[in-house]
Amino acid sequence: MRRKAQSKPEQVVPPEILEQAKQAISTDRLKKTAKCTVCGAETPNAGAEPLCWVCRRLKISAWREIEQQMPVQE
């Protein structure tokens, strides 16, 4: 048995508008990404600390370890 040949779907949106939309999306993505200051991986936001999620988690866990090891000073 053979499959029916599929016809090409109609283009609803003109190719010019599609290209403009693709360019708009790509420029938005480029603006929001930054490099991690520790490992150089891409980060989704460039806030006060440009850290990737791995380095951010390592930093938080290191803070927790330090807090647990510090003796109470009075």
Secondary structure, 3 states (H helix, E strand, C coil): CCCCCCCCCCCCCCHHHHHHHHHHHHHHHHHHCEECCCCCCEECCCCCCCCCHHHHHHHHHHHHHHHHHCCCCC
